[in-house]
Amino acid sequence: MTYKWMAAAAVSLLLLCPFSSQAAQNTLNLPGIGKMTVPQRITFEKGQQEAIPFMADGGIKKFFTHKGLTDGTYYTMTYSNPPDYTYGWAMSHKLGIPFLFSIGEIKHKDDSPEEKLDLYANYLNQKLIEAGATFEGDTPLVKNKDKKHPRWEGSFVLKTKEQNITYREAYQVILQCDGYFTTLGVIQTDADQKEVTAAVEKMVQKRKLPEKAKLLDLSKRGTSLTEY
């Protein structure tokens, strides 16, 4: 009788308090983009992933920092469902004056935040189309009608050829403005892993958006409006 009571109590405790590492909720927080609940069998860990399309540039981080992007946060992604494994990465970066300078649009440095957001989106759309991105609709990135959280979002696939092998990379890309600064968010997966890519796309769509920046909070952190 004592054993049965102890067993029942243990089961009840597990049901009410799922604190094991397997039951713990896995979240991904991309600064400036939002907080996301990560799908099962997918994990994100802080760090830079080695990605074939960026090796010639010295890695993902060097590629984006050379373009004038600042304040970068990087994650490596792993999907594990034996015998299937696949990898990817995620990042967010602020865009600002250094990026405007690198793309030859420094004359727009005094434009409003939303005007610069649209400028960044139009530039990226042009470059993605030139790079041969495949996507649905008229452009890879589409403007969201949410006035409270101005942003452009899109999903597309790019092909990379290395040693006669063609790799298909799927990308979820977000350009989001917090009222002062624009953040670029990217999550990459293997396009041939359709279920994983679909799960990540859904994760991005359901993310919790960050609050708009407040001038008082920026001044408390010592952030200058001309910093980016």
N, C-alpha and C positions, 0 to 999 in steps of 0.2 A: 504493500500500500504506500509506504514512504517513497519507494522508488518511482511508482507511477505518478505520485504528486510532484516529485522533483522534475520528472521528465516533462510533465505538462507545463510546469512553471517555466522551464527552460525554453520550450517551444513558444510560449506566450511572450517571453522576453525577446526572442529573436524576431517575432512578428511585429512587436510594438517598437523595438529599438534596433533597426537595421543599420548598425554602425560598422559592419565589416567593410573591408576595402572594396569588395566586389559590389556591395550595395551602395556605397558612397556615390553621390551624384558628381559626375565629371563635368566641369564647366571650362569654357574657354572665354577669356576676357581680352578682347582686342581694344586697347585704348583708343578712344575717339570713334569706335565702331559699335561696340556693344558687348553684352554678356550673353553667351550661348550655352545651352544644354547639349553636351556632346552625345551623339548616338552610341548605342552599345557597340562594344568591340573596337571602338576608336578611342585613341588617347592622344593628347597634345602635351608635349613637354617643352619647356623653354629652351631655346637654342636654335642654331642655324642649320638647316638641312642642306646636304650636298645635292644640288640639282644640276643635271646635265645641261639644260639650256643656258645656265649662267656660269659654267666652269671657265669659259674663255674670258670672262670678265672678273675672275677671281672670287666668284661666289655671289649668292643672292644679295647679301648686305652691301658688298662693294658696288654691285651694279646699281642699286638704288641710291646709295649715298653719292656716287659719282654723278647721278642725275640731279643732285641738289636736294634730296629728301632728307629730313631730319627726324630726331626722336623716334628711332625705330625699335619695335618690339617683335621678336621672332619666336616661332614655335616649330617643332618638328611633329609631324603627324604619323601615327602608326595604326594600321588596321590589322587586327589579328583574329582570324577565324580558321584555325588549322584545318586543312593544309594551306589555306589562302592567307597570304600576307601582302600588304601593299603600303606604300609610304607617300607622304606629301608634306606640305609645309603651310604655314600661315604667317602673316606679318601685318603690321600697321605702321605707317609713317606719316608725319605731318608734311604738308606741302605749303610753300610760301615763297618769299622773295628769291632764295637760292634756286628754286625750281623754275620760277618765272625767268630768271636770268639764263638758266641752262637751255630753255626752249625758245629764247629770243623774244620773250613777251614781257620784259621788265617795264615797258611803258604802261602796263596794267597794274602796277604795284599799288596804286591808290584807288583802284576799283573797289566796290563794295564786296564783302565776303561772298555773297551769293553770285555776283557777277564773275568773280574769280573761280568759284566752284564750276560754273557753266563753261568757263574758258578751259579749265583742266579737263573736263569731261569731253569737250569737243576735240581737244588735242589727242586724248587717249583713244577716242573712237577712230580718229583718222589714222593713228599709228597702228591700231589693232587691225583695221581693215587692210592697210598696206602690208601687214605681216601675214595676211591670209587667214585670219581668225574665222572660224565657222560659228554661226549663231542664228537664233531665230529673231525675226523682226528686221527693222531697218538699220539698227546700229547695235553694237555689242553692249553698250551701256545705255540705259533708259532712265529718264528723269522721273522720280517719284513725285506724286502730287501732294504729298504730306508737307504742308507749309510749316508745321512746327519743327520738323526735322528735315531740312533740305538735303537731298541726296540723289545720287545717280547709282544705279545698280545694274549688274548684268552677269550672264553666264556665257562662256564661250570655250572653244577648243582651239589650241594651237598645236601644230606638228613640229617636231624637231627630229632631224636626221643625224645620227652619230654612228660611224663605222658601218654604213649601209643598213642600219636599223632605224626604223621610224617610230618615234615615241609620240603618243597623243596625250597632251596635258590638258586637263579640264581646269578652268579657273572660275572662281566666284570673286567678283571685284565690286568694291563699294567705294564711292567718293562721298564723304559725308561732312557737312558743315555744322559746327556747334554755335554759330552766330558770330564767331571771330576767326576761327581757323578751319581749314579743310584737312581731313585725314583720308589717306588712301589705305584701304584694307584689301588684302588678297589672301585667298585660300586656294591651294592647288591640290588636285587629286589626279589619279590615273584615270583618264577618260574611258579606258577599256573596262574599268571596274565600275559598271553603271550603277549598281546598287549603292556603293559607297559614295559616289559622286552625287546621286540623288538625295541620299541621307544628309550629306553636308550642305547641299543647296537648301534643303528644308530647314536645317539647323540655322542657317544664315537668315532665312526669311522670318523665322520665329524668334529672333534674338531680342533681348531687352535693350532698347536704345538708351544711350546715355543722356543725362539732362543737358540742356543748353548751357554753355559757359556763361558765367556772370562776371562782370567787370570787377566787382569787389573781390571775388575769389581769385581772379587772375592777379590782381595787385598784391594780395596776401602771399601768393606763391612767388612773387617777384617776376612774373611773366610779362614781358613787354609786348605790346600789340604790333611792334615792328620787328619782333624777334624772328618771325618766320616769313 
